[in-house]
Amino acid sequence: MQAGTLYLVPTPIGNLEDMTYRAVRTLQEVDLICAEDTRQTVKLLNHFEITTKMISLHEHNERTRSEQLLADLYDGKNLALVSDAGTPLVSDPGEWFVQKCIEEGITVIPLPGANAAVTTWIASGFEGGRFYFHGFLPRKKKEIEEVQQSLEAITVPMIFYESPHRMKQTLERLQVVWGDRQIVIGREVTKRYESFYRGTITELIDLDHEWRGELCFIVEGGTGNGQEEAWWQTYSVQEHIQYYEEQGDDHKKALKQCAKDRGLSRNEIYKAFHELQQ
């Protein structure tokens, strides 16, 4: 018996009119739909009158459920993989299952469709051509800084996803490590209240905007020579420490971060700070 096929099917990121004819037909014809969240996908299926059976496949059950799904494929059944919105595997689960299918010789067919990163990119105003897609930044401050430092050599625009409750804090952390680069934030792309915010990182921080909805942002790439002017370059040591204190750090922590930014020891910063105080 010939093995079945796994189809990777994009779904709309907000506007149901972005669902393709091919995607609808594929979801109608496969034997089973593997959905990141069946509660979300059922709304899409009901809208297009698709009655295909669904099963959940997400980051918490992907490895345990893949064995049965592979057995279904070996039995000749065709499967479709969908995420809650957009193109599967782009900052969404399914990578491990797809890799197993490829290793086992199962045919994997990707369908083109909606994607928040590319849609935001083409409206960004940045020079067309190359870009770097990263997705979501880690949650912890130290891990974010490590990622940013690893990306400093990238000279092309970089695309990220972010949740609204973290967007303001993320902008502040971007400014600390990368300085005042150009940035574009796409909000609720393809939806009714779609909007784009463009400017420098500082300008968008100064908006003091209450971010809501789905966000995708694009940051200008670096120069690649590691010699960009740091955001604190024009600050005195005292102003530099005061900046961190205004962000909520206590004096000791602000002094430590100032030393780290400038590549100096805490004792050197401490001495410079108190000399300015005299």
C-alpha positions as CSV (number, residue, x, y, z in Angstrom):
1,M,0.0,0.0,0.0
2,Q,1.2,3.5,-0.9
3,A,1.8,5.8,2.1
4,G,-0.3,8.9,2.5
5,T,0.8,12.5,2.2
6,L,1.2,15.2,4.8
7,Y,0.0,18.6,3.7
8,L,1.2,21.8,5.5
9,V,-1.8,24.2,5.1
10,P,-1.6,27.9,6.0
11,T,-4.7,29.6,7.4
12,P,-5.7,33.3,7.6
13,I,-3.9,35.5,10.2
14,G,-7.1,37.6,10.7
15,N,-9.0,38.0,7.4
16,L,-10.9,34.9,6.3
17,E,-10.8,36.1,2.7
18,D,-7.1,35.2,2.7
19,M,-7.9,31.5,2.8
20,T,-7.0,30.0,-0.6
21,Y,-9.2,27.8,-2.8
22,R,-6.4,25.1,-2.6
23,A,-6.3,25.3,1.2
24,V,-10.1,24.8,1.5
25,R,-10.0,21.9,-1.0
26,T,-7.1,20.2,0.8
27,L,-8.8,20.4,4.2
28,Q,-11.9,19.0,2.7
29,E,-10.2,16.1,1.0
30,V,-7.7,14.9,3.6
31,D,-8.6,12.1,6.1
32,L,-7.5,14.0,9.2
33,I,-6.6,17.5,10.2
34,C,-3.8,18.0,12.8
35,A,-4.6,21.3,14.5
36,E,-2.5,23.3,17.1
37,D,-5.8,24.1,18.9
38,T,-8.9,22.4,17.7
39,R,-11.1,25.0,19.4
40,Q,-9.6,27.7,17.1
41,T,-9.5,25.6,14.0
42,V,-13.1,24.5,14.3
43,K,-14.2,28.1,13.7
44,L,-12.4,28.1,10.4
45,L,-13.8,24.7,9.4
46,N,-17.3,25.8,10.2
47,H,-17.0,29.0,8.2
48,F,-16.0,27.0,5.1
49,E,-18.3,24.1,5.8
50,I,-15.4,21.6,6.2
51,T,-16.4,18.5,8.1
52,T,-13.1,16.6,8.1
53,K,-12.2,15.0,11.5
54,M,-9.6,16.9,13.6
55,I,-7.0,15.9,16.2
56,S,-4.9,18.2,18.3
57,L,-1.1,18.4,17.7
58,H,0.8,20.9,19.8
59,E,4.1,21.4,21.6
60,H,2.9,19.3,24.6
61,N,1.8,16.2,22.8
62,E,3.7,16.3,19.5
63,R,6.2,13.5,20.2
64,T,3.7,11.1,21.8
65,R,1.0,11.6,19.2
66,S,3.3,11.5,16.2
67,E,3.6,7.7,16.4
68,Q,-0.1,7.1,15.7
69,L,-0.1,9.8,13.0
70,L,2.8,8.1,11.2
71,A,0.9,4.9,11.4
72,D,-2.1,6.6,9.8
73,L,0.2,7.8,7.0
74,Y,1.6,4.4,6.5
75,D,-1.9,3.1,6.1
76,G,-2.4,5.4,3.2
77,K,-4.3,8.2,4.9
78,N,-3.6,11.8,3.9
79,L,-3.1,14.4,6.8
80,A,-3.1,18.1,6.9
81,L,-1.2,20.2,9.5
82,V,-2.5,23.6,10.5
83,S,-1.6,26.1,13.2
84,D,-4.0,28.5,14.9
85,A,-3.2,31.2,12.3
86,G,-0.7,31.6,9.5
87,T,1.8,29.2,8.0
88,P,2.6,26.1,10.0
89,L,6.0,25.7,11.7
90,V,6.7,29.5,11.5
91,S,7.1,30.1,15.2
92,D,4.5,27.3,15.7
93,P,4.7,23.6,16.6
94,G,5.0,20.7,14.1
95,E,8.7,20.8,13.4
96,W,9.4,17.4,15.1
97,F,6.5,15.7,13.4
98,V,7.5,17.0,9.9
99,Q,11.1,16.0,10.4
100,K,10.0,12.4,11.4
101,C,7.8,12.2,8.2
102,I,10.7,13.3,6.1
103,E,13.0,10.7,7.8
104,E,10.4,8.0,7.2
105,G,10.1,8.8,3.5
106,I,6.6,10.3,3.8
107,T,5.7,12.9,1.1
108,V,5.4,16.4,2.6
109,I,3.6,19.0,0.5
110,P,3.7,22.7,1.6
111,L,0.9,25.1,0.5
112,P,1.6,28.8,0.1
113,G,-0.5,31.2,2.1
114,A,-0.8,33.9,4.9
115,N,2.2,34.8,7.0
116,A,2.5,37.7,9.4
117,A,6.2,38.2,9.0
118,V,6.2,38.5,5.2
119,T,3.1,40.6,5.1
120,T,4.5,43.1,7.6
121,W,7.9,43.1,5.7
122,I,6.4,44.1,2.4
123,A,4.7,47.1,4.0
124,S,7.6,48.1,6.2
125,G,9.3,50.5,3.8
126,F,12.7,48.9,4.3
127,E,14.7,48.2,1.2
128,G,13.5,45.0,-0.4
129,G,15.5,41.9,-0.8
130,R,17.2,40.1,2.1
131,F,15.9,39.9,5.6
132,Y,16.4,37.7,8.7
133,F,13.4,36.1,10.5
134,H,13.8,35.3,14.2
135,G,10.3,35.0,15.6
136,F,9.7,35.4,19.4
137,L,12.5,36.6,21.6
138,P,13.0,34.7,24.9
139,R,11.2,35.9,28.0
140,K,14.1,36.5,30.4
141,K,16.1,39.7,30.3
142,K,19.5,38.0,30.3
143,E,18.5,35.6,27.5
144,I,17.1,38.5,25.4
145,E,20.4,40.4,25.7
146,E,22.3,37.3,24.7
147,V,20.2,36.9,21.6
148,Q,20.6,40.5,20.7
149,Q,24.3,40.3,21.1
150,S,24.4,37.3,18.8
151,L,22.5,39.2,16.2
152,E,24.6,42.4,16.2
153,A,26.6,41.3,13.1
154,I,23.4,41.0,11.0
155,T,23.2,43.8,8.5
156,V,19.7,43.1,7.0
157,P,16.4,44.0,8.7
158,M,15.3,41.5,11.4
159,I,11.7,40.3,11.9
160,F,10.3,39.4,15.3
161,Y,7.0,38.5,16.8
162,E,6.0,39.9,20.2
163,S,3.0,39.9,22.6
164,P,1.4,43.2,23.4
165,H,2.1,43.1,27.1
166,R,5.8,42.8,26.5
167,M,6.2,45.2,23.6
168,K,7.1,48.3,25.5
169,Q,9.7,46.5,27.6
170,T,11.1,44.9,24.5
171,L,11.6,48.3,22.9
172,E,13.5,49.5,25.9
173,R,15.7,46.4,25.8
174,L,16.4,46.8,22.1
175,Q,17.4,50.4,22.7
176,V,19.9,49.4,25.5
177,V,21.8,46.9,23.4
178,W,21.3,48.2,19.8
179,G,20.9,51.9,20.2
180,D,18.4,54.0,18.3
181,R,17.8,52.0,15.1
182,Q,14.8,52.4,12.7
183,I,11.9,50.1,13.5
184,V,8.5,49.2,12.1
185,I,5.7,47.6,14.2
186,G,2.8,46.0,12.4
187,R,-0.3,45.6,14.6
188,E,-3.3,43.4,13.8
189,V,-2.0,42.9,10.2
190,T,-4.9,41.9,7.8
191,K,-7.5,42.6,10.4
192,R,-10.0,45.5,10.7
193,Y,-7.7,47.7,12.9
194,E,-4.5,47.0,11.0
195,S,-1.9,49.7,11.7
196,F,1.8,50.4,11.2
197,Y,4.1,52.4,13.5
198,R,7.3,53.6,12.0
199,G,10.3,55.6,13.4
200,T,13.3,55.1,15.6
201,I,13.2,52.9,18.7
202,T,13.2,56.0,20.9
203,E,10.4,57.6,19.0
204,L,8.2,54.5,19.5
205,I,9.1,54.3,23.2
206,D,8.1,58.0,23.5
207,L,4.7,57.2,22.0
208,D,3.9,55.6,25.4
209,H,1.4,53.5,23.4
210,E,-0.7,50.8,25.0
211,W,0.0,47.9,22.6
212,R,-2.8,45.6,21.8
213,G,-3.5,42.7,19.4
214,E,-1.0,40.6,17.4
215,L,2.3,42.3,16.8
216,C,5.1,41.8,14.3
217,F,8.1,44.2,14.3
218,I,11.1,44.7,12.1
219,V,14.3,46.3,13.2
220,E,16.9,47.9,11.0
221,G,20.1,45.8,10.6
222,G,23.5,46.8,12.0
223,T,26.5,48.1,10.1
224,G,28.3,44.8,10.5
225,N,31.5,46.4,11.8
226,G,30.6,46.4,15.5
227,Q,31.3,50.2,15.6
228,E,27.8,51.6,15.9
229,E,27.4,54.4,18.4
230,A,25.8,53.0,21.6
231,W,22.7,54.7,22.8
232,W,24.5,55.9,26.0
233,Q,27.5,57.3,24.2
234,T,26.5,60.9,24.9
235,Y,25.6,60.2,28.5
236,S,27.8,61.0,31.5
237,V,28.3,58.1,33.9
238,Q,25.9,59.8,36.2
239,E,23.2,60.1,33.5
240,H,23.9,56.6,32.4
241,I,23.2,55.2,35.9
242,Q,20.2,57.5,36.3
243,Y,18.7,56.1,33.2
244,Y,18.6,52.6,34.7
245,E,17.3,53.9,38.0
246,E,14.4,55.5,36.1
247,Q,13.7,52.1,34.5
248,G,13.2,50.7,38.0
249,D,16.7,49.3,38.9
250,D,18.1,50.1,42.3
251,H,21.4,52.1,42.5
252,K,23.6,49.0,42.8
253,K,22.0,47.2,39.9
254,A,22.1,50.4,37.7
255,L,25.8,50.9,38.5
256,K,26.5,47.2,37.5
257,Q,24.6,47.6,34.2
258,C,26.4,50.8,33.4
259,A,29.7,49.1,34.0
260,K,28.7,46.2,31.7
261,D,27.6,48.6,28.9
262,R,30.9,50.5,29.0
263,G,33.1,47.5,29.4
264,L,34.5,48.8,32.7
265,S,34.8,47.3,36.2
266,R,32.2,48.3,38.8
267,N,35.0,49.9,40.9
268,E,35.9,52.2,37.9
269,I,32.3,53.2,37.5
270,Y,31.8,53.7,41.2
271,K,34.9,55.9,41.4
272,A,33.8,58.0,38.3
273,F,30.3,58.4,39.7
274,H,31.4,59.7,43.0
275,E,34.0,62.0,41.4
276,L,31.2,63.6,39.5
277,Q,29.2,63.9,42.7
278,Q,31.9,66.0,44.4
